[in-house]
Amino acid sequence: MTRLLSLLTLPLLLAACTTVPDDDAGTLYHYRLSASQPDTNQGELTLTQAVERVADADIVLVGELHTHSAVHLLQARLLAGLTNTSRADSRGLALSMEQFSRADQPVLDAYLAGRIGEAALIRDGNAWPNYQSDYRPLVEFARQQHLPVIAANAPKPLVSCVGQEGPAWLDKLPAHRRSQLARELTLTDDPYRQKFMASLHHGDADDNARRFAAQTSWDDTMAESMVDYLNSHPGQRIMHIAGNFHVEGGLGLASRIASRNPALKVALVVPETEAQRDAHVTSGRTADIRVRVSPLPERWLNADEMKQDMIALHQSRSRDCSQWLQP
């Protein structure tokens, strides 16, 4: 009985948090929601108003600053709010996640159905290292409320090989592995590619072209996963979480969704810090909801720290891609 009551009350408790309490200001859990420029009090929204603003979308793309406490708290509250809205208007809701790949869908489904425990989900589902702190609340809410969870992304090893070998490498994959990435990649010189190239500070043209092919492998695969789901489940809506680069400006995921089904209505929820707002030139679509958050600690304090981190990252991504070509 206690467990039943907890399952029934959880969505009500989350949905009741319509505003962020004033006493969390100054902590990394604090956020402000806005429908306009976040540096003014005009257009500020409660959580209830924010949910209402995006409730008519087919897909709500929620950007995240990975490991940011406020953003992950907001994601849980948005999911609860959209779940209540979907029940009120009889539209089903699915949670879609960058953090699981198509190859992990059977494991994720087994966990949602209660056939395996969380340790198996984390191990066999290749969960991100911060799963328990940041993504567990979303998956547990989906499990308790019987929401489908879409493992939307492409497997990281295959994406790394695209970046290492180039997009033509995909043609060598056996069919069961090739199906784990989007059927088509967007490789044209569109605004998303231009933004990505402008973010790079090293590499020659060929290297960077391969890097972009890997980047858009993620966006195209996630977009295709969502569009395919809605084709099979017409009338439902999706809330998708992904890194902010994939969401902001509508240049990544939203553009890839539109190329596959322009009739779908896509809403953007974009977090940003003061420094990001001042440093970045706004391009593309304006967010439907802006989320103002405090900055995370500086990742690097000097060029040497960054260089050491990048060297280690490059070494960790070097792969023997031939193993994936076996039938």
N, C-alpha and C positions, 0 to 999 in steps of 0.2 A: 504493500500500500504506500509506503514511504517513497519507493522508487516511482510509482505511478504518479504521485503528487508532484514529485520533482520534475518529471517529464512534462506534466501539464502546465506547471508554473514557470518553467524556464523561459519560453517565448514571451510570456507576459511580463516577466521581470526585465528582460532585455528590451522589449518594446517600450516599457515604461520609462526608460532612460532617454527621454526626448531631448534633454539638454545636458551638456557637460557641466558638472557642478563647478561653481566658482572656486571652491577650495582646492581644485587640482591644478590651478594656474601655476606655471613654473615647473611642473613635472612633465615628464615625457609622455604622460597619458593625456595631456591637454590638447584639444583641437577646437577650431572654430570653423563653422560651415558658412559658406557664402554663395549667393547666386551671382555676385558681381565681384568687383575688385576687393580683395580681402583686407586692404589697408584702411577701409572705412567701415563705419557701423551700418551703413546702408546696405540692405540686401542680406543681412545676416539671417541664418536659418536655424530653426530647431531641427532635431533629428526627424521629427514627424513631418515637418515641412519639406525636408530634403527627400524623404521617401516619397512623398506625394509628387514632388517635382520630377522624379524619374520613373514613377510607377507605370506609366503608359509605354515605356520602352520595351522592345522585344529583348534587347540585350543591354544590361548595365555593366559597363566596363569600369572596374574600380582599380585605379592605379595604386601602387604601394611603394614606399621607401622601405626596402627589405629590412626587417628586424626593428622597425620603428613601432614602439609600443602604442602610440596614439592611433596610428593607421590600422593596426591589427585590432584594436578595440573597436574602432569605427566599423571595420568590416563585419564583425560579429553583430553589431547593432543594426547595420543595414540589412544583413541577411535575415535577422528576426523581423524587422519592419516589413521587408518585401514579402516574407512568408505570410504574414498576417494580411497584407494587401492582396496577395494572390488568392488566399482563401476567401476573402471578401468578394472578389470579382470572379471567382471560379476559374482563375488561370493558374495552371500548375507552374511551379518554380523549380529550376535546377541550379545547383552550384557548379560552376566550371572553374578549374584551377590550372594555373601554369605549373604548379608544384608537383604534379603527377603527369606522367607521359602515357600515351596510348598503350604502350607495352605493359603498363602497370594497372590498366583498367580491371582485369580479372581479379587481381589481388584486392584492389579497392572495393570492388563489388562484394567480394567474399567477406571483407570486414564489415561493410554496411549491413550485410545479411546476417551477421553474427556467427559466421562459420570459422573465423580465425580471430585471434586476439591482436591487441595493438602492437605487440613486439613483432609479430609476423608482418603486419602492415608496414611497419617502419623498415624492417629488414628486406622483405621480398618486394615491397612496393617502392623501394629506393626513395624513401621520404627524405626531404631536405633536412639538414642538420638541426635547423630550428623548428622542426615540425611540432614538437611537444609544447614549446613555449608560444608559438605564433599561429599554427594552423590547426592544432588539435581542437580549439573551440569551434571552428567552422565545421570540421568534419563531424564532431560529436553532435552539434546542433542538427546537422543534416541527417545523421543517423537516427536521432531521437524523433525527428519530425518526418522521417521517411521521404526525404528529398533525394532525388538522384544527384550523384556527383560525377561530373565529366572529367576524366583524366585527359586533359585537352592537348597537352604539349607533345612535342617530338622527343624521343629518347636522346639524352645528352650525348652519349657516345656516338650516335649517328650524326648528330648536328656537328660535333667536333670534327668528324671525318669530312663533312661537307666543307668546313672551314679549312681543313688541311689539304684535301684532294680536289676540291671544286665541285660544283653542282652536277657535272657530268658523271661523277662517281655514283650518284643515285641510280643511274641506269644499269649498273652492274649488280645491284642488290637483288637477291631472290624476292619473290612476290610478297612473302609474309613479312619481310623486313621493310620492303619499299612501302607497304601500306601503313607503316608507322609514321610516315611523314606525309605532308600535303601532296596531293596529286600534281599540283602545279605550283611553282615558286614564282614570286613577283620579282623579276630581276631588272626591270626597266629603271631608268634614271628618274624616279619619281621623287616627291618631296621627302619621303621617308629615307630613301637612299642618300639623298643630299644631306639630310640631318645626320645620318649615321657616319658618312664620310667626314663631315666637319668635326665629329667628335673624336676622330682618330688623330694620333700625334706621331705615328711611326708606320713603317711598312711601305712597300712599293705598290704600284697600281694593281698588279696581279694579286698580291697578297691581300690587299684591302678588298678587292672584288670577291675573293673567296670568303673573307670575313663577313662581308655583307650577305653573301649567299647563306652562310650559317645563321646570321641574325634573322633574315626573313624566313628561314626554315621554321623558326619558332613561331613567328607571327602568322605565316600562312597556315601552319598546321593547327594552331589554336583557333584561328578564324574558321577554317574548314570544319574542325570538330564541332564548333558551335552551330554553324550553318547546317551541317548534316543532321545534328540533333533536332533542330527546329523543323527541318524538312520531315523528320520522322515523327515529330510531336507538335503538329501545328497548333497555334493558339497559346502555347506555353511561353514563359519568359526565362531568361537566364541572367544570373549574376556571376560575372567572371572576375577573378582577381589575377593580377599580373604586375610585374615591375612597371614603374611609372614611364619608362622610356617607350614601352609598348603601347601606352594609353594616351599620353599627353599630346595635345594638338590633333588627335584623331588621325595621325600620320601612319601609325603602325597597324594595330589590330583593326581599328574602325575602317581604314581604307581597304584592308584585305577582306573584311566582311562585306563591304559594299560592292566589291568586284565580283563577289559570288552571289549576293542577293541584295540588290540596291533597295528593295522594298522594305527591308528590315529597319526598324527605328533603333538607333544605338545612342545611349546616354553615356556621358563621360563624367567620372568622379575622380578628380585629380588633386593629390596632396602637394603642397609646396611649403618651403621655408622662406623666410624673409630674404635670405641670401640668394636663393634660387630665383625668386621673383625678380630681384634687382639685376641678377647677372645674366639671365636668359632673355633672349629676344623672343617674344611670343610669336609663334607661327602656327598655321593650321586653325582648327576649330577651337573656339572658346569652350572651356569646361562647363557642363551643366551645373556641377557643384564643385566649388573650390574648397579645399580642406587646408587650413592654415595650421602648421605644426611647428614645434621647436626643432632646431637643427640637431642632428646626431653628432657625436664626437667626431673630430677630424680624423679621417682615416690615415692620412700621412701628414707629417709636419715638415718634410723636406723632400727634395728630389731623390736622394739616396734611398729613403724608405720606400718611396713609390717604385723605384727601379728594382729593388730587391723583391718586392711583392710581385711585380710584373714578370720578372724572370722565373720565379717559382710557379706562377700561374701558367706561363707558357710551357714550362717543362711538364707540368701536370696534365696539360691538354695534348701533348704529343702521343699519338696512338698508333697501334698496328691495326690499320683499317681493313686489312685483308681477312681478318677473322669473321667479319660480318658478311662476307661474300659467299660463305659456305651455304649450301642448300639446307 
